[in-house]
């Protein structure tokens, strides 16, 4: 398969616009096709290698991220990964990450999913694009729920750490007022 030079990237950082990372065959090698909200790129790295690098870019380690997922959710197989929790970048694998056919999907960008057939699921992303992924509806649903649980627990930990920091910096009375203000600013939803 011929690759357009504009699409090929040597370095890629998983970011809040990353929707999905798929395996992409080029000759006899497995590359990655990166689908962003508005762009598509090809990387010479395999999808799981990009995920490992994504952890490193955010000052973490892939294995450490898997351990955190295991500790918080007790998920040991096909574990979702927190790449950048502060920017809601949580990825879920469609298969074991050790398999070259594993696709990584951003939890944040999934808007809808429906059964396509017994072995695949039609997934709609925020940008209204749909893809048929080779994962059963039940398995995809399970992966979404696992990732939701991880997101919830990681965000709870982050808020707890913010409260502790406010208490240390501002004292008890001021920390409660300051924390309420911080939560209202950071987690408010626009109408």
Backbone as a ProteinNet text record, in pm:
[ID]
protein_1_A
[PRIMARY]
XXXXXXXXXXXXXXXXXXXXXXXXXXXXXXXXXXXXXXXXXXXXXXXXXXXXXXXXXXXXXXXXXXXXXXXXXXXXXXXXXXXXXXXXXXXXXXXXXXXXXXXXXXXXXXXXXXXXXXXXXXXXXXXXXXXXXXXXXXXXXXXXXXXXXXXXXXXXXXXXXXXXXXXXXXXXXXXXXXXXXXXXXXXXXXX
[TERTIARY]
82.8	0	88.1	53	129.8	79.3	174.5	140	163.5	65.9	79.1	176.1	276.9	378.6	319.6	205.7	143.1	87.2	47.6	-10.2	95	215.7	319.4	382.8	384.4	447.5	544.5	663.6	762	732.1	695.9	664	517.2	447.2	307.3	278.1	214.1	174.9	23.2	-21.5	-164.2	-215.9	-327.6	-377.7	-530	-593.2	-739.4	-815.6	-749.8	-815.3	-803.9	-721.1	-703.7	-830.8	-891.1	-1013.9	-988	-893.3	-871.2	-734.5	-673.1	-546.4	-566	-554.2	-578.1	-449.5	-438.2	-325.1	-343.8	-234.1	-239.1	-124.8	-156.9	-53.5	11.5	144.3	223.1	325	301.5	386.8	366.9	475.9	465.7	483.8	470.9	486	352.7	342	223.4	259.2	191.6	203.3	78	60.8	-60.5	-128.9	-260.2	-341.8	-405.9	-376.8	-426.1	-539.7	-656.6	-773	-796.4	-778.5	-806.6	-941.2	-985.6	-1114	-1125.9	-1018.3	-1022.7	-916.6	-820.9	-709.9	-687.9	-612.3	-569.7	-420.8	-347.3	-203.2	-164.2	-46.1	11.9	145.1	166.6	291.6	357.6	490.2	558	557.4	505.2	497.6	366.8	366.9	244.4	155.4	24	-66.8	-27.7	5.6	40.6	170.7	262.6	385.7	352.7	256.5	213.7	151.3	73.3	10.9	119.3	218.5	329.8	401.2	425.8	488.8	398.4	267.5	171.8	181.8	200.2	219.6	348	455.2	584.9	577.7	509.3	495.6	429.2	345	274.8	337.5	468.5	551.5	502.1	459.2	415.1	480.7	441.8	493.7	373.7	375.9	264.7	235.4	338.6	318	266.3	314.9	264.3	117.3	81.2	-58.8	-147.7	-98	-173.9	-191.4	-86.2	-94.9	-196.6	-198.8	-296	-437.6	-457.8	-589.2	-628.2	-534.6	-562.6	-598.4	-524.8	-550.3	-684.6	-718.8	-842.9	-967.3	-953	-1071.6	-1069.8	-957.6	-937.9	-943.1	-929.1	-926.6	-783.8	-769.3	-635.1	-612.6	-719.1	-704.7	-773.4	-710.4	-762.1	-793.6	-700	-719.7	-715.7	-808.7	-801.2	-680.7	-634	-515	-547.2	-502.3	-514.2	-388	-401	-286.3	-263.5	-368.7	-360.9	-494	-510.5	-639.1	-685.5	-593.5	-634.6	-699.4	-673.8	-736.5	-833.5	-877.1	-974.1	-930.6	-802.3	-751.9	-736.5	-839.5	-843.3	-868.6	-783.8	-798.9	-837.4	-921.5	-960.6	-917.3	-864.4	-824.4	-940.8	-946.2	-1051.4	-1012	-883.2	-829.5	-713	-649.4	-529.2	-427.6	-366.8	-267.6	-145.1	-126	-13.5	-41.4	-166	-202.1	-186.9	-134	-111.9	-242.8	-353.3	-482.7	-559.2	-496.8	-561.9	-582.7	-703.3	-738.1	-758.1	-705.6	-722.9	-823.2	-924.5	-1033.3	-1036	-1051.5	-1062.8	-1204.7	-1214.2	-1344.5	-1419.3	-1348.7	-1406.6	-1481.1	-1437.6	-1493.7	-1607.7	-1634	-1741.5	-1875.5	-1961	-2092.3	-2201.1	-2184	-2285.2	-2218.7	-2279.2	-2232.5	-2352.3	-2351.8	-2463.5	-2408.3	-2484.9	-2447.7	-2451.1	-2341.8	-2338.1	-2371.8	-2301.7	-2333.7	-2279.4	-2276.1	-2236	-2092.5	-2008.2	-1866.3	-1815.3	-1902.7	-1856	-1957	-1903.5	-1982	-1962.3	-2071	-2066.2	-2053.5	-1942.1	-1912.8	-1919.9	-1993.4	-2003.3	-1922.7	-1838.5	-1752.5	-1808.9	-1747.6	-1793.3	-1802.2	-1713.9	-1715.3	-1816.1	-1905.3	-2013.9	-1965.9	-1836.2	-1786.5	-1820.4	-1850.9	-1878	-1778.1	-1740.6	-1649	-1706.5	-1691.2	-1729.4	-1602	-1602.9	-1485	-1504.7	-1398.2	-1408.5	-1407.9	-1512.6	-1531.2	-1682.2	-1722.2	-1865.4	-1923.3	-2051.6	-2120.5	-2103.2	-2119.7	-2107.9	-1967	-1865.5	-1726.4	-1697.9	-1747.1	-1723.9	-1793.6	-1915.2	-1990.5	-1913.1	-1860.4	-1782.3	-1657.9	-1589.9	-1470.2	-1506.3	-1618.1	-1661.9	-1690.3	-1757.1	-1788.6	-1662.8	-1568.8	-1441.1	-1368.6	-1370.2	-1301.9	-1374.8	-1506.9	-1585	-1549.6	-1539	-1503.1	-1364	-1269.4	-1133.7	-1135	-1205.3	-1212.9	-1267.8	-1377.9	-1441.1	-1344.6	-1278.1	-1188.5	-1064.2	-1010.7	-893.8	-932.6	-1047.6	-1092.1	-1122.9	-1177.9	-1199.3	-1066.9	-965.1	-832.2	-775.2	-793.5	-742	-809.8	-942.9	-1015.5	-973.3	-953.6	-908	-771.1	-681.9	-549.3	-557.6	-649.6	-669	-717.6	-809.8	-859.7	-747.6	-666.6	-553.9	-456.4	-426.4	-334.7	-392.6	-521.3	-585	-581	-600.1	-595.9	-456.4	-355	-216.1	-181.7	-222.8	-187.1	-270.7	-402	-491.1	-549	-528	-587.2	-730.1	-789.5	-920.9	-1031.5	-1050.7	-1161.5	-1145.4	-1027.8	-1004	-1001.5	-956.4	-948.4	-1087.3	-1185	-1321.4	-1380.6	-1359.3	-1409.5	-1336.7	-1205.6	-1123.1	-1156.9	-1174.7	-1205.1	-1339.4	-1438.3	-1569.4	-1556.6	-1477.4	-1457.8	-1383.8	-1279.7	-1203.2	-1291.2	-1371.6	-1459.2	-1559.5	-1619.2	-1716.8	-1653.9	-1530.6	-1464	-1420.7	-1359.6	-1300.1	-1403.7	-1506.3	-1599.6	-1737.1	-1748.4	-1879.1	-1911.9	-2039.6	-2085.3	-2157.4	-2118.1	-2182.8	-2320.3	-2412.4	-2548.9	-2556.2
-117.6	0	125.2	224.1	347.9	446.7	510.2	606.2	747.5	833.4	974.9	1037.8	1108.6	1169.4	1265.4	1329.8	1422.5	1347.9	1222.1	1144.5	1081.1	1055.9	985.2	1075.4	1028	1101.9	1009.5	1060.7	980.6	983.8	1100.4	1117.8	1155.1	1088.2	1123.3	1116.1	1218.8	1223.4	1210	1107	1088.9	1210.1	1266.1	1391.7	1387.5	1492.7	1493.3	1481.1	1501.9	1488.2	1346.4	1262.7	1125.1	1046	990.6	913.8	763.7	720.9	577.8	552.9	440.4	397.9	254.2	235.8	104.9	47.1	-86	-145.8	-122.1	-99.2	-64.8	-137.4	-227.6	-307.4	-229.5	-227.6	-168.5	-275.5	-339.5	-452.7	-565	-607.9	-712.5	-658.1	-526.9	-463.3	-407.5	-395.8	-335.5	-194.1	-96	43.2	77.9	205.7	252.8	357.5	346.4	451.9	524.2	652	732.9	819.5	801.9	880	985.8	1111.4	1223.8	1283.3	1381.4	1446.3	1499.8	1561.4	1619.8	1566.4	1486.8	1440.5	1291	1237.3	1097.9	1094.4	1015.1	1003.1	856.3	829.4	696.5	705.9	611.8	606.1	471.1	467.8	340	250.9	302.5	223.9	146.6	34.3	-42.6	33.5	7.9	80.1	72.3	-45.1	-55.9	17.4	24	101.4	250.1	298.3	438.8	465	368.9	384.6	389.5	304.5	305.8	440.2	492	624.3	734.5	719.5	816.8	825.6	711.2	710.9	784.2	755.8	820.1	971.4	1016.3	1160.2	1230	1156.7	1213.9	1171.7	1142.9	1112.5	991.7	890.1	767.2	650.5	533.4	411.9	322.4	256.7	171.1	64.7	-2.3	-107.4	-49.2	69.3	135.3	172.7	218.2	252.5	128.8	15.9	-109	-149.6	-128.9	-163.1	-74.8	53	145.1	101.5	67.7	19.7	-105.2	-196.6	-320.7	-291.8	-199	-166.3	-95.7	-5.1	71.3	-4.4	-90.2	-153.8	-306.9	-364.5	-511.1	-574.1	-493.8	-545.2	-588.5	-712.2	-763.6	-789.2	-819	-849.2	-741	-703.6	-597.1	-470.8	-433.7	-320.2	-187.8	-97	38.8	111.2	212.2	285.8	434.1	493.8	638.9	702	764.9	828.7	966.5	1047.3	1183.5	1216.1	1174	1192.3	1337.3	1431.1	1570.8	1624.4	1559.9	1598.5	1492.3	1403.9	1297.9	1205.7	1172	1079.4	941.1	858.1	720.4	632.4	533.2	445.8	304.9	242.1	104.2	17.4	-102.1	-192.7	-282.3	-317.2	-406.3	-552.6	-578.3	-713.8	-702.7	-813.6	-809.1	-717.3	-624.8	-534.4	-606	-731.1	-806.4	-852.5	-850.5	-891.4	-773.6	-801.9	-694.6	-637.8	-709.7	-661.9	-576.7	-545.4	-464.6	-321.3	-270.7	-132.4	-60.5	61.1	142.3	252.2	264.6	360.4	458.1	586.5	688.3	688.6	666.9	662.8	794.9	903.3	1037.7	1063.9	1002	1032.8	940.9	834.3	742.1	804.2	824.7	884.1	777	677.2	573	445.5	332.9	204.4	111.5	36.7	-53.5	-184.8	-288.9	-419.8	-412.3	-452	-458	-599.9	-697	-838.4	-909	-1039.9	-1114.2	-1086	-1043.8	-1027.2	-884	-790.1	-652	-550.2	-432.1	-323.2	-197.4	-128.3	-1.2	109.8	182.9	286.4	423.5	514.6	652.5	741	825.2	914.8	1057	1142.2	1281.3	1358	1327.2	1400.1	1341.7	1254.1	1192.2	1081.3	1047.7	937.1	805.4	703.8	571.6	471.9	376.9	270.6	138.7	35.2	-98.5	-163.9	-193.4	-250.7	-400.1	-478.3	-623.5	-666	-628.2	-664.9	-679.7	-782.1	-802.6	-687.5	-667.5	-560.3	-576	-697.4	-723	-690.7	-732.4	-703.8	-554.3	-484.9	-340.4	-269.5	-310.7	-252.8	-272.2	-390.6	-421.7	-333.1	-313.7	-228.9	-82.8	-35.1	101.7	117.3	18.7	25.2	20.1	-63.3	-70.6	64.3	125.3	253.7	362.8	358.6	454.3	442.3	319.3	298.1	353.3	326.4	379	531.2	592.9	740.2	796.7	737.8	785.7	778	665.5	647.5	735.6	752.5	839.9	984.6	1029.6	1167.1	1189	1088.1	1098.5	1117.5	1040.9	1054.3	1193.5	1245.2	1378.4	1485.1	1475.2	1572.5	1560.7	1439.9	1418.4	1481.9	1466.9	1529	1681.6	1736	1881.7	1931.4	1856.9	1894.1	1894	1790.5	1781.5	1896.9	1926.9	2037.2	2169.6	2190.7	2314.7	2324.1	2212.9	2212.6	2248.9	2191.2	2219.2	2364.7	2417.3	2554.5	2658.5	2638.7	2742.5	2717.8	2601.5	2571.3	2523	2478.3	2413.3	2503.4	2621.5	2707.5	2755.1	2803.8	2855.5	2744.9	2627.8	2519.3	2476.1	2474.1	2436	2537.6	2667.5	2771.8	2765.9	2753.5	2750.7	2627.2	2511.8	2390	2401.3	2455.8	2473.6	2561.5	2668.4	2758.1	2685.6	2606.5	2534.1	2432.1	2359.3	2258.5	2325.3	2435.3	2505.1	2554	2603.4	2653.2	2539.6	2435.9	2330.7	2233.6	2203.2	2100.3	2153	2281	2334.2	2297.2	2288.9	2254.4	2375.3	2411.5	2524.8	2484.4	2578.1	2551.4	2552.8
0	0	0	-77	-87.6	17.8	84.7	190.7	140.1	158.3	125.1	225.2	174	260.3	363.9	331.9	426.7	547.2	526.5	634.7	725.8	675	749.8	855.4	979.6	1088.8	1162.2	1189.5	1263.3	1412.4	1460.7	1602.6	1613.7	1701.4	1723.8	1872.6	1923.9	2064.4	2073.7	2144.2	2165.9	2242.1	2195.9	2250.9	2259.7	2310.6	2323.3	2190.9	2076.7	1946.5	1890	1951.3	1904.8	1932.8	1827.5	1844	1843.1	1759.2	1744.2	1680.8	1719.4	1660	1611.8	1480.5	1418.8	1361.9	1355.9	1284.6	1134.5	1064.8	923.4	854.4	764.2	697.2	583.9	586.8	478.6	440.9	327	289.4	389.8	449.6	551.7	693.1	708.2	839.2	888.4	1020.2	1081.2	1125.2	1068.3	1107.3	1187.6	1215.4	1282	1196.7	1190.5	1130.2	1247.5	1259.1	1369.7	1317.8	1376.1	1335.5	1442.9	1403.1	1491.9	1453	1531.8	1507.7	1365.3	1314.4	1180.2	1085	1133.9	1050.8	1066.2	971	977	948.4	1026.3	1010.4	1005.8	952.6	952.6	1027.9	1119.3	1195.1	1170.6	1159.8	1140	1265.2	1376.1	1499.2	1504.7	1575.3	1597.6	1696.3	1694.8	1785.2	1933.2	1982.7	2124.9	2156.5	2060.2	2080.1	2093.2	2013.7	2025.3	2161.9	2211.6	2343.3	2451.4	2440.2	2536.8	2533.9	2413.9	2401.6	2456.8	2436.9	2490.4	2641.2	2705.5	2851	2886.4	2812.3	2839	2819.5	2713.9	2689.6	2807.8	2878	2992.8	3125.1	3118.3	3235.1	3313.5	3241	3304.1	3232	3269.9	3210.3	3180	3066.2	3025.8	3131.8	3179.1	3279.7	3411	3447.5	3568.9	3550.9	3431.9	3404.9	3413.4	3363.5	3374.2	3520.3	3601.7	3744.4	3815.6	3781.7	3841.8	3803.2	3676.4	3632.3	3710.4	3725.6	3798.5	3944.1	4006.4	4147.1	4165.7	4075.9	4090.4	4045.3	3943.8	3885.6	3891.4	3928.1	3930.4	3791.3	3687.5	3550.4	3519.3	3475.6	3447	3297.7	3222.6	3080.1	2997.4	2887.7	2801	2882.4	2966.1	3056.8	2982.1	3014.2	2958.1	3018.5	2948.4	2991.3	3003.5	3114	3132.6	3074.7	2959.2	2895.2	2955.6	2961.1	3013.9	3081.6	3208	3276.4	3285.3	3300.3	3314.2	3186.7	3073.1	2946.5	2895	2984.8	2953.5	2840.1	2837.4	2736.5	2801	2779.9	2827.9	2706.2	2685.3	2570.1	2612.7	2531	2557.6	2440.1	2468.8	2361	2318.5	2190.6	2142.6	2156.9	2168.3	2187.1	2284.1	2310.6	2392.9	2325.6	2399.9	2340.9	2283.8	2319.3	2263.5	2120.6	2077.8	1941.6	1846.2	1729.4	1631.4	1576.9	1593.2	1542.7	1644.2	1758.2	1861.4	1812.7	1832.5	1799.9	1932.9	1943.4	2064.2	2033.3	2118.9	2098.7	2215.4	2185.4	2289.3	2346	2474	2541.9	2526	2532.6	2526.2	2395.6	2287.7	2155.9	2112.6	2186.8	2148.7	2187.4	2088.4	2111.7	2112.7	2026.3	2016	1964.7	1997.4	1944.7	1931.8	1822.5	1793.7	1736.6	1759.4	1704.7	1552.2	1488.1	1341.8	1297.1	1355.2	1339.1	1463.4	1461.8	1582	1624.7	1530.7	1561.5	1547.5	1521.6	1503.5	1555.9	1583.6	1641.5	1558	1531.8	1459	1563.4	1557.5	1657	1590.2	1653.5	1605.8	1699.3	1638.8	1715.3	1715.9	1796.4	1811.1	1680.3	1587.2	1460.3	1361	1409.3	1331.4	1237.3	1239.6	1158.2	1226.8	1146.2	1201.5	1144.6	1228.9	1190.5	1240	1162.3	1205.7	1259.6	1388.8	1453.7	1476.6	1459.3	1476.1	1623.9	1694.1	1834.3	1855.6	1927.3	1948.1	2029.8	2014.9	2086.9	2238	2288.3	2432.8	2482.5	2407.6	2447.3	2445	2341.7	2333.6	2449.4	2477.4	2590	2721.2	2740.3	2860.8	2869.5	2757.1	2755.3	2786.9	2733.3	2764.4	2913.9	2973.3	3116.3	3201.6	3164	3237.2	3232.8	3115.6	3099.5	3176.5	3179.8	3259.5	3407	3454.3	3593.8	3622.9	3532.3	3550.6	3552.8	3457.8	3452.6	3582.6	3629.3	3751.9	3869.6	3884.8	3999.2	3989.9	3871.3	3854.7	3883.8	3833.8	3859.4	4007.8	4075.3	4220.2	4292	4251.4	4311.8	4287.7	4167.4	4135.7	4221.7	4237.3	4320.6	4466.6	4512.6	4649.8	4671.7	4575.2	4585.2	4581.5	4502.2	4499.9	4635.8	4697.4	4830.7	4933.7	4930	5024.4	5005.3	4880	4851.7	4900.5	4878.1	4923.5	5075.2	5142.9	5289.2	5338.3	5274.9	5314.8	5288.4	5176	5137.7	5210.9	5218.2	5268.4	5406.8	5463.4	5593.3	5577.7	5687.2	5681.3	5626.5	5687.7	5647.5	5503.3	5472.9	5339.1	5235	5275	5177	5132.2	5223.6	5184.8	5088.5	5117.6	5027.7	4893.6	4901.2	4780.4	4695.9	4762.5	4688.6	4617.4	4685.4	4623.1	4499.9	4510.4	4397.5	4284.8	4319.3	4218.6	4146.6	4220.8	4161.5	4069.6	4115	4031.8	3902.1	3907.8	3788.5	3696.9	3754.6	3673.6	3616.8	3694.6	3654.2	3617.1	3592.2	3555.4	3413	3387.2	3253.3	3197.1	3078.3	3013.6	2962.9	2971.3	2922.9	2773.7
[MASK]
+++++++++++++++++++++++++++++++++++++++++++++++++++++++++++++++++++++++++++++++++++++++++++++++++++++++++++++++++++++++++++++++++++++++++++++++++++++++++++++++++++++++++++++++++++++++++++++++

